Amino acid sequence: RHLKKYWKLLQKNQSKLDFEKRLWRSSFRTYLTETEVVDRLLAYDDELKSGYTCYQDFLYAVQTRDFARFYALLDEDFCRLPTYYQTTIGTFKKYKNEIKNALELPYSNGPLECLNNHIKVLKRNAYGFRNFYNFKLRISLCFGTILFQENRKT
């Protein structure tokens, strides 16, 4: 019951867990901070605890963009972890060079994905335009930039 209710705390970054504010936790029947809840959840199973520490280590290495730490983590022995962890770590090893580029280089496709998402939302909310030129014009108006060249015949 506890794991079903508080599973999101196990996915949260360890450094962002609240350790000061105590809230009433009805399933524990006491006031606990987020870190105390996570500690109690990890006390249930050693496999869960080792998986949590592995996840937090990889998360920290990616957030600090430290490929040397990430590479060192890949060399550790993870045979004590469940198979789905080993599958993920195998995928990390397979794409090691790509991950290295992503961590070392400052480039990101985030702005492009943001634009793509906004266009999809606009399409969903627009309920059709009279022609494609009007749709392109609406996209340009929404973002305040000229994204397309003017090719309209008047």
Secondary structure as UniProt FT lines:
FT   HELIX           2..11
FT   HELIX           14..16
FT   STRAND          23..25
FT   TURN            26..29
FT   STRAND          30..32
FT   HELIX           34..42
FT   TURN            43..44
FT   HELIX           46..63
FT   TURN            64..65
FT   HELIX           67..74
FT   TURN            79..80
FT   HELIX           83..94
FT   HELIX           96..104
FT   HELIX           110..126
FT   HELIX           132..143
//
